[in-house]
């Protein structure tokens, strides 16, 4: 059954579940929104890393189970970033198995479903049915093979069929009947999934089905002749740069159109015309008032592109997907493209959100082993410098205590009292010169996902 057309609100909701927040009245065309949804989904499965140039031929890769040293498929299908790993760790300490409630976020649910399918592969390649609690929509699926791209990446080659209640295809009915009436009492994995999650899963399956080489024709059962051949990769959170790319909005805060105006009181919001500005006032008013009366402090900085002793130990934030990180490549990236001049000012005099991260040997999060591997924080910089960067990494600088003793102590108090793990926080900033920036000390932005 072909994919159903989604309403604009549904697409925006699915994008939001993956961390992409577009203007609430975006004027992007329906076609462009669909493309952004597809590109975002591809980024969650890190497609270009495994299939940089389709078509993809599973026969070119060995079976996952051929190498006895491989980890279970369930474990290998797991993807997370530092923030999620920290949330999971802290939740387990509190006796909470899952920090995110099931059926509240389609993208998170999708990741759980794909991991469950991976677990089914560990149990003997059992057939799978993914359906909502009302049985109004269902996806029948069987994993044919598990291929090994590398030691961390299984590729699940699958056959699938999507049916709706009241319109079950003959193929789907025959397949279910063969499973139920099987004399071998073959187990069936049933996964409950919302309609929204199924929409994401189907988009992955249909998109990947078009990426298979046409000569790949694995054996299928007689009840699966109408099924579509596809593959599934591990799915995880968007990398920081992908979040920045898909969230990019240099236009109107309401609709995304080119914006020639900005809020005259605080400068933090941009508008295309007075209509959008008036429409946004109820939403913007609280932030506007707080920024207008906020306390700002100026700091001098140096470019984070300049090689600094131990600088790599904080710039680990650039590499936010825990798996598949190569130390040497990381080191090369950190010290490449050194720029002796000031960072380009892409924000003008408009306030923007930055992450402020303390360089400290006390950082004990999931990235700590990697940081230690890279040399750790040298004593002369321990607790004496901040890494400051925006979401798109167009602005990435270091602020040192020696040159900014007063503001450094003020920012440190904010981090200790209101930051995450007393190591980092998000703040409003204004670029005030080639080598200076103002930081807002008493009005913090809403919690960010990057």
GISUL-V39135 format. One record per residue. N is the residue number from 0. RES is the residue in one small letter. SS is DSSP state (~ for helix, > for strand, _ for the rest). PSI is psi as a letter, one per 40 degrees, with the letter a starting at -180 (* if undefined). OMEGA is omega as a letter, one per 20 degrees, with the letter a starting at -180 (999 if undefined). Layout:
n=N res=RES ss=SS psi=PSI omega=OMEGA
n=N res=RES ss=SS psi=PSI omega=OMEGA
This chain:
n=0 res=x ss=_ psi=h omega=a
n=1 res=x ss=_ psi=i omega=r
n=2 res=x ss=_ psi=h omega=r
n=3 res=x ss=_ psi=i omega=r
n=4 res=x ss=_ psi=h omega=a
n=5 res=x ss=_ psi=i omega=r
n=6 res=x ss=_ psi=i omega=a
n=7 res=x ss=~ psi=d omega=a
n=8 res=x ss=~ psi=d omega=r
n=9 res=x ss=~ psi=d omega=r
n=10 res=x ss=~ psi=d omega=r
n=11 res=x ss=~ psi=d omega=r
n=12 res=x ss=~ psi=d omega=r
n=13 res=x ss=~ psi=d omega=r
n=14 res=x ss=~ psi=d omega=r
n=15 res=x ss=~ psi=d omega=a
n=16 res=x ss=~ psi=d omega=r
n=17 res=x ss=_ psi=e omega=r
n=18 res=x ss=_ psi=e omega=r
n=19 res=x ss=_ psi=h omega=a
n=20 res=x ss=_ psi=g omega=r
n=21 res=x ss=_ psi=i omega=r
n=22 res=x ss=_ psi=h omega=a
n=23 res=x ss=_ psi=d omega=r
n=24 res=x ss=_ psi=f omega=a
n=25 res=x ss=_ psi=i omega=r
n=26 res=x ss=_ psi=e omega=r
n=27 res=x ss=_ psi=i omega=a
n=28 res=x ss=_ psi=i omega=r
n=29 res=x ss=~ psi=d omega=a
n=30 res=x ss=~ psi=d omega=a
n=31 res=x ss=~ psi=d omega=r
n=32 res=x ss=~ psi=d omega=r
n=33 res=x ss=~ psi=d omega=r
n=34 res=x ss=~ psi=d omega=a
n=35 res=x ss=~ psi=d omega=r
n=36 res=x ss=~ psi=d omega=r
n=37 res=x ss=~ psi=d omega=a
n=38 res=x ss=~ psi=d omega=r
n=39 res=x ss=~ psi=d omega=r
n=40 res=x ss=~ psi=d omega=r
n=41 res=x ss=~ psi=d omega=r
n=42 res=x ss=~ psi=d omega=r
n=43 res=x ss=~ psi=d omega=r
n=44 res=x ss=_ psi=e omega=r
n=45 res=x ss=_ psi=f omega=a
n=46 res=x ss=~ psi=d omega=a
n=47 res=x ss=~ psi=e omega=r
n=48 res=x ss=~ psi=d omega=a
n=49 res=x ss=~ psi=d omega=a
n=50 res=x ss=_ psi=g omega=a
n=51 res=x ss=_ psi=d omega=a
n=52 res=x ss=_ psi=g omega=r
n=53 res=x ss=_ psi=i omega=j
n=54 res=x ss=_ psi=i omega=a
n=55 res=x ss=> psi=h omega=a
n=56 res=x ss=_ psi=h omega=a
n=57 res=x ss=~ psi=d omega=a
n=58 res=x ss=~ psi=e omega=a
n=59 res=x ss=~ psi=e omega=a
n=60 res=x ss=_ psi=i omega=a
n=61 res=x ss=_ psi=i omega=r
n=62 res=x ss=> psi=i omega=r
n=63 res=x ss=~ psi=d omega=a
n=64 res=x ss=~ psi=e omega=r
n=65 res=x ss=~ psi=d omega=r
n=66 res=x ss=_ psi=h omega=a
n=67 res=x ss=_ psi=e omega=r
n=68 res=x ss=_ psi=e omega=a
n=69 res=x ss=_ psi=i omega=r
n=70 res=x ss=_ psi=i omega=r
n=71 res=x ss=_ psi=i omega=a
n=72 res=x ss=~ psi=d omega=r
n=73 res=x ss=~ psi=d omega=a
n=74 res=x ss=~ psi=d omega=a
n=75 res=x ss=~ psi=d omega=r
n=76 res=x ss=_ psi=e omega=a
n=77 res=x ss=_ psi=h omega=r
n=78 res=x ss=_ psi=i omega=r
n=79 res=x ss=_ psi=i omega=r
n=80 res=x ss=> psi=a omega=a
n=81 res=x ss=~ psi=d omega=a
n=82 res=x ss=~ psi=d omega=a
n=83 res=x ss=~ psi=d omega=r
n=84 res=x ss=~ psi=d omega=r
n=85 res=x ss=~ psi=d omega=r
n=86 res=x ss=~ psi=d omega=a
n=87 res=x ss=~ psi=d omega=a
n=88 res=x ss=~ psi=d omega=a
n=89 res=x ss=~ psi=d omega=r
n=90 res=x ss=~ psi=d omega=r
n=91 res=x ss=~ psi=d omega=r
n=92 res=x ss=~ psi=d omega=r
n=93 res=x ss=_ psi=e omega=r
n=94 res=x ss=_ psi=e omega=r
n=95 res=x ss=_ psi=h omega=a
n=96 res=x ss=_ psi=d omega=a
n=97 res=x ss=_ psi=h omega=a
n=98 res=x ss=_ psi=e omega=r
n=99 res=x ss=_ psi=h omega=a
n=100 res=x ss=_ psi=h omega=r
n=101 res=x ss=_ psi=i omega=r
n=102 res=x ss=_ psi=e omega=r
n=103 res=x ss=_ psi=e omega=a
n=104 res=x ss=_ psi=h omega=a
n=105 res=x ss=~ psi=d omega=a
n=106 res=x ss=~ psi=d omega=r
n=107 res=x ss=~ psi=d omega=r
n=108 res=x ss=~ psi=d omega=r
n=109 res=x ss=~ psi=d omega=r
n=110 res=x ss=~ psi=d omega=r
n=111 res=x ss=~ psi=d omega=a
n=112 res=x ss=~ psi=d omega=a
n=113 res=x ss=~ psi=d omega=r
n=114 res=x ss=~ psi=d omega=r
n=115 res=x ss=~ psi=d omega=r
n=116 res=x ss=~ psi=d omega=r
n=117 res=x ss=~ psi=d omega=r
n=118 res=x ss=~ psi=d omega=r
n=119 res=x ss=~ psi=d omega=r
n=120 res=x ss=~ psi=d omega=r
n=121 res=x ss=~ psi=d omega=a
n=122 res=x ss=_ psi=e omega=r
n=123 res=x ss=_ psi=f omega=r
n=124 res=x ss=_ psi=f omega=a
n=125 res=x ss=_ psi=i omega=r
n=126 res=x ss=> psi=i omega=a
n=127 res=x ss=> psi=h omega=r
n=128 res=x ss=> psi=h omega=r
n=129 res=x ss=> psi=h omega=a
n=130 res=x ss=> psi=i omega=r
n=131 res=x ss=_ psi=i omega=a
n=132 res=x ss=_ psi=d omega=r
n=133 res=x ss=_ psi=e omega=a
n=134 res=x ss=_ psi=f omega=a
n=135 res=x ss=_ psi=e omega=r
n=136 res=x ss=> psi=h omega=a
n=137 res=x ss=> psi=i omega=r
n=138 res=x ss=> psi=h omega=r
n=139 res=x ss=> psi=h omega=a
n=140 res=x ss=> psi=i omega=r
n=141 res=x ss=> psi=h omega=r
n=142 res=x ss=> psi=h omega=a
n=143 res=x ss=> psi=d omega=a
n=144 res=x ss=> psi=i omega=r
n=145 res=x ss=> psi=h omega=a
n=146 res=x ss=> psi=i omega=a
n=147 res=x ss=> psi=h omega=r
n=148 res=x ss=> psi=d omega=r
n=149 res=x ss=> psi=a omega=a
n=150 res=x ss=_ psi=e omega=a
n=151 res=x ss=_ psi=e omega=a
n=152 res=x ss=> psi=g omega=r
n=153 res=x ss=> psi=i omega=r
n=154 res=x ss=> psi=h omega=a
n=155 res=x ss=> psi=h omega=r
n=156 res=x ss=> psi=h omega=a
n=157 res=x ss=> psi=i omega=r
n=158 res=x ss=> psi=h omega=a
n=159 res=x ss=> psi=i omega=r
n=160 res=x ss=> psi=h omega=r
n=161 res=x ss=> psi=h omega=r
n=162 res=x ss=> psi=i omega=r
n=163 res=x ss=> psi=i omega=r
n=164 res=x ss=_ psi=h omega=a
n=165 res=x ss=_ psi=e omega=r
n=166 res=x ss=> psi=f omega=a
n=167 res=x ss=_ psi=h omega=a
n=168 res=x ss=_ psi=i omega=r
n=169 res=x ss=~ psi=d omega=r
n=170 res=x ss=~ psi=d omega=r
n=171 res=x ss=~ psi=d omega=r
n=172 res=x ss=~ psi=d omega=r
n=173 res=x ss=~ psi=d omega=a
n=174 res=x ss=~ psi=d omega=r
n=175 res=x ss=~ psi=d omega=r
n=176 res=x ss=~ psi=d omega=a
n=177 res=x ss=~ psi=d omega=r
n=178 res=x ss=~ psi=d omega=a
n=179 res=x ss=~ psi=d omega=a
n=180 res=x ss=_ psi=e omega=a
n=181 res=x ss=_ psi=h omega=r
n=182 res=x ss=_ psi=e omega=a
n=183 res=x ss=_ psi=e omega=a
n=184 res=x ss=_ psi=f omega=a
n=185 res=x ss=_ psi=h omega=a
n=186 res=x ss=_ psi=i omega=r
n=187 res=x ss=> psi=h omega=r
n=188 res=x ss=> psi=h omega=r
n=189 res=x ss=> psi=h omega=a
n=190 res=x ss=> psi=h omega=r
n=191 res=x ss=> psi=h omega=a
n=192 res=x ss=_ psi=h omega=r
n=193 res=x ss=_ psi=i omega=r
n=194 res=x ss=~ psi=d omega=a
n=195 res=x ss=~ psi=d omega=r
n=196 res=x ss=~ psi=d omega=r
n=197 res=x ss=~ psi=d omega=r
n=198 res=x ss=~ psi=d omega=r
n=199 res=x ss=~ psi=d omega=a
n=200 res=x ss=~ psi=d omega=r
n=201 res=x ss=~ psi=d omega=r
n=202 res=x ss=~ psi=d omega=r
n=203 res=x ss=~ psi=d omega=a
n=204 res=x ss=~ psi=d omega=a
n=205 res=x ss=~ psi=d omega=r
n=206 res=x ss=~ psi=d omega=a
n=207 res=x ss=~ psi=d omega=r
n=208 res=x ss=~ psi=d omega=a
n=209 res=x ss=_ psi=e omega=a
n=210 res=x ss=_ psi=e omega=r
n=211 res=x ss=> psi=i omega=r
n=212 res=x ss=_ psi=h omega=a
n=213 res=x ss=_ psi=d omega=a
n=214 res=x ss=_ psi=e omega=a
n=215 res=x ss=_ psi=h omega=a
n=216 res=x ss=_ psi=g omega=a
n=217 res=x ss=_ psi=i omega=a
n=218 res=x ss=_ psi=h omega=r
n=219 res=x ss=_ psi=i omega=r
n=220 res=x ss=_ psi=i omega=a
n=221 res=x ss=~ psi=d omega=r
n=222 res=x ss=~ psi=e omega=a
n=223 res=x ss=~ psi=e omega=a
n=224 res=x ss=_ psi=d omega=a
n=225 res=x ss=_ psi=e omega=a
n=226 res=x ss=_ psi=i omega=r
n=227 res=x ss=> psi=h omega=r
n=228 res=x ss=> psi=h omega=a
n=229 res=x ss=> psi=a omega=r
n=230 res=x ss=> psi=i omega=r
n=231 res=x ss=> psi=h omega=r
n=232 res=x ss=_ psi=i omega=r
n=233 res=x ss=_ psi=h omega=a
n=234 res=x ss=_ psi=h omega=a
n=235 res=x ss=_ psi=a omega=r
n=236 res=x ss=_ psi=i omega=r
n=237 res=x ss=_ psi=i omega=r
n=238 res=x ss=_ psi=i omega=a
n=239 res=x ss=~ psi=d omega=a
n=240 res=x ss=~ psi=d omega=r
n=241 res=x ss=~ psi=d omega=r
n=242 res=x ss=~ psi=d omega=r
n=243 res=x ss=~ psi=d omega=a
n=244 res=x ss=~ psi=d omega=a
n=245 res=x ss=~ psi=e omega=r
n=246 res=x ss=~ psi=e omega=a
n=247 res=x ss=_ psi=h omega=r
n=248 res=x ss=_ psi=g omega=r
n=249 res=x ss=_ psi=e omega=a
n=250 res=x ss=_ psi=a omega=a
n=251 res=x ss=_ psi=h omega=a
n=252 res=x ss=_ psi=e omega=a
n=253 res=x ss=_ psi=d omega=a
n=254 res=x ss=_ psi=e omega=r
n=255 res=x ss=_ psi=e omega=r
n=256 res=x ss=_ psi=i omega=r
n=257 res=x ss=_ psi=h omega=a
n=258 res=x ss=_ psi=h omega=r
n=259 res=x ss=_ psi=e omega=a
n=260 res=x ss=> psi=i omega=r
n=261 res=x ss=> psi=i omega=r
n=262 res=x ss=_ psi=h omega=a
n=263 res=x ss=_ psi=e omega=a
n=264 res=x ss=_ psi=d omega=a
n=265 res=x ss=_ psi=d omega=r
n=266 res=x ss=_ psi=e omega=a
n=267 res=x ss=_ psi=e omega=a
n=268 res=x ss=_ psi=i omega=r
n=269 res=x ss=> psi=i omega=a
n=270 res=x ss=> psi=i omega=r
n=271 res=x ss=_ psi=d omega=r
n=272 res=x ss=_ psi=i omega=a
n=273 res=x ss=~ psi=d omega=a
n=274 res=x ss=~ psi=d omega=r
n=275 res=x ss=~ psi=d omega=r
n=276 res=x ss=~ psi=d omega=r
n=277 res=x ss=~ psi=d omega=a
n=278 res=x ss=~ psi=d omega=a
n=279 res=x ss=~ psi=e omega=a
n=280 res=x ss=~ psi=d omega=a
n=281 res=x ss=~ psi=d omega=r
n=282 res=x ss=~ psi=d omega=a
n=283 res=x ss=~ psi=e omega=a
n=284 res=x ss=~ psi=d omega=a
n=285 res=x ss=~ psi=d omega=r
n=286 res=x ss=~ psi=d omega=a
n=287 res=x ss=~ psi=d omega=a
n=288 res=x ss=~ psi=d omega=a
n=289 res=x ss=~ psi=d omega=r
n=290 res=x ss=~ psi=d omega=a
n=291 res=x ss=~ psi=d omega=a
n=292 res=x ss=_ psi=e omega=a
n=293 res=x ss=_ psi=i omega=r
n=294 res=x ss=_ psi=h omega=a
n=295 res=x ss=> psi=i omega=r
n=296 res=x ss=> psi=i omega=a
n=297 res=x ss=> psi=i omega=r
n=298 res=x ss=> psi=i omega=r
n=299 res=x ss=> psi=i omega=a
n=300 res=x ss=_ psi=i omega=r
n=301 res=x ss=> psi=i omega=a
n=302 res=x ss=> psi=h omega=r
n=303 res=x ss=_ psi=e omega=r
n=304 res=x ss=_ psi=e omega=r
n=305 res=x ss=_ psi=h omega=r
n=306 res=x ss=_ psi=h omega=r
n=307 res=x ss=_ psi=i omega=r
n=308 res=x ss=_ psi=h omega=r
n=309 res=x ss=_ psi=e omega=a
n=310 res=x ss=~ psi=d omega=a
n=311 res=x ss=~ psi=d omega=a
n=312 res=x ss=~ psi=d omega=r
n=313 res=x ss=_ psi=d omega=a
n=314 res=x ss=~ psi=e omega=r
n=315 res=x ss=~ psi=d omega=a
n=316 res=x ss=~ psi=d omega=r
n=317 res=x ss=~ psi=d omega=a
n=318 res=x ss=_ psi=g omega=a
n=319 res=x ss=_ psi=e omega=r
n=320 res=x ss=> psi=h omega=a
n=321 res=x ss=_ psi=d omega=a
n=322 res=x ss=_ psi=i omega=r
n=323 res=x ss=_ psi=f omega=r
n=324 res=x ss=_ psi=h omega=r
n=325 res=x ss=_ psi=h omega=a
n=326 res=x ss=~ psi=d omega=a
n=327 res=x ss=~ psi=d omega=r
n=328 res=x ss=~ psi=d omega=r
n=329 res=x ss=~ psi=d omega=a
n=330 res=x ss=~ psi=d omega=a
n=331 res=x ss=~ psi=d omega=a
n=332 res=x ss=~ psi=d omega=a
n=333 res=x ss=~ psi=d omega=a
n=334 res=x ss=_ psi=f omega=r
n=335 res=x ss=_ psi=i omega=r
n=336 res=x ss=_ psi=f omega=r
n=337 res=x ss=_ psi=h omega=a
n=338 res=x ss=_ psi=h omega=a
n=339 res=x ss=_ psi=e omega=a
n=340 res=x ss=_ psi=i omega=r
n=341 res=x ss=_ psi=i omega=r
n=342 res=x ss=_ psi=i omega=r
n=343 res=x ss=_ psi=h omega=r
n=344 res=x ss=_ psi=g omega=r
n=345 res=x ss=_ psi=e omega=a
n=346 res=x ss=_ psi=e omega=a
n=347 res=x ss=_ psi=b omega=r
n=348 res=x ss=_ psi=e omega=a
n=349 res=x ss=_ psi=h omega=r
n=350 res=x ss=_ psi=i omega=r
n=351 res=x ss=> psi=i omega=a
n=352 res=x ss=> psi=h omega=r
n=353 res=x ss=> psi=i omega=r
n=354 res=x ss=> psi=h omega=r
n=355 res=x ss=> psi=h omega=a
n=356 res=x ss=> psi=h omega=a
n=357 res=x ss=> psi=h omega=r
n=358 res=x ss=_ psi=h omega=a
n=359 res=x ss=_ psi=i omega=r
n=360 res=x ss=_ psi=e omega=a
n=361 res=x ss=_ psi=e omega=r
n=362 res=x ss=_ psi=h omega=a
n=363 res=x ss=_ psi=f omega=a
n=364 res=x ss=_ psi=a omega=a
n=365 res=x ss=_ psi=d omega=a
n=366 res=x ss=_ psi=e omega=a
n=367 res=x ss=~ psi=d omega=r
n=368 res=x ss=~ psi=d omega=r
n=369 res=x ss=~ psi=d omega=r
n=370 res=x ss=~ psi=d omega=r
n=371 res=x ss=~ psi=d omega=r
n=372 res=x ss=~ psi=d omega=a
n=373 res=x ss=_ psi=e omega=r
n=374 res=x ss=_ psi=e omega=r
n=375 res=x ss=_ psi=a omega=a
n=376 res=x ss=_ psi=h omega=r
n=377 res=x ss=_ psi=i omega=a
n=378 res=x ss=~ psi=d omega=a
n=379 res=x ss=~ psi=e omega=r
n=380 res=x ss=~ psi=e omega=a
n=381 res=x ss=_ psi=h omega=r
n=382 res=x ss=_ psi=e omega=a
n=383 res=x ss=_ psi=e omega=r
n=384 res=x ss=> psi=i omega=r
n=385 res=x ss=> psi=i omega=r
n=386 res=x ss=> psi=h omega=a
n=387 res=x ss=> psi=h omega=a
n=388 res=x ss=> psi=i omega=r
n=389 res=x ss=> psi=i omega=a
n=390 res=x ss=_ psi=d omega=a
n=391 res=x ss=_ psi=e omega=a
n=392 res=x ss=_ psi=f omega=r
n=393 res=x ss=_ psi=e omega=r
n=394 res=x ss=_ psi=h omega=a
n=395 res=x ss=> psi=h omega=a
n=396 res=x ss=> psi=i omega=r
n=397 res=x ss=> psi=h omega=r
n=398 res=x ss=> psi=h omega=a
n=399 res=x ss=> psi=i omega=a
n=400 res=x ss=~ psi=d omega=a
n=401 res=x ss=~ psi=d omega=a
n=402 res=x ss=~ psi=e omega=a
n=403 res=x ss=_ psi=f omega=a
n=404 res=x ss=~ psi=d omega=a
n=405 res=x ss=~ psi=d omega=a
n=406 res=x ss=~ psi=d omega=r
n=407 res=x ss=~ psi=d omega=r
n=408 res=x ss=~ psi=d omega=r
n=409 res=x ss=~ psi=d omega=r
n=410 res=x ss=~ psi=d omega=r
n=411 res=x ss=~ psi=d omega=r
n=412 res=x ss=~ psi=d omega=r
n=413 res=x ss=~ psi=d omega=a
n=414 res=x ss=~ psi=d omega=a
n=415 res=x ss=~ psi=d omega=a
n=416 res=x ss=~ psi=d omega=a
n=417 res=x ss=~ psi=e omega=a
n=418 res=x ss=_ psi=a omega=a
n=419 res=x ss=> psi=h omega=r
n=420 res=x ss=_ psi=f omega=r
n=421 res=x ss=_ psi=f omega=a
n=422 res=x ss=_ psi=d omega=a
n=423 res=x ss=> psi=i omega=r
n=424 res=x ss=> psi=i omega=r
n=425 res=x ss=> psi=i omega=a
n=426 res=x ss=> psi=i omega=r
n=427 res=x ss=> psi=i omega=a
n=428 res=x ss=> psi=i omega=r
n=429 res=x ss=> psi=h omega=r
n=430 res=x ss=> psi=h omega=a
n=431 res=x ss=> psi=e omega=r
n=432 res=x ss=> psi=i omega=a
n=433 res=x ss=_ psi=d omega=a
n=434 res=x ss=_ psi=f omega=r
n=435 res=x ss=> psi=i omega=r
n=436 res=x ss=> psi=i omega=r
n=437 res=x ss=> psi=h omega=r
n=438 res=x ss=> psi=h omega=r
n=439 res=x ss=> psi=h omega=a
n=440 res=x ss=_ psi=d omega=a
n=441 res=x ss=_ psi=e omega=r
n=442 res=x ss=_ psi=h omega=a
n=443 res=x ss=_ psi=i omega=r
n=444 res=x ss=_ psi=i omega=r
n=445 res=x ss=_ psi=i omega=r
n=446 res=x ss=_ psi=h omega=a
n=447 res=x ss=_ psi=i omega=a
n=448 res=x ss=_ psi=e omega=a
n=449 res=x ss=_ psi=* omega=999
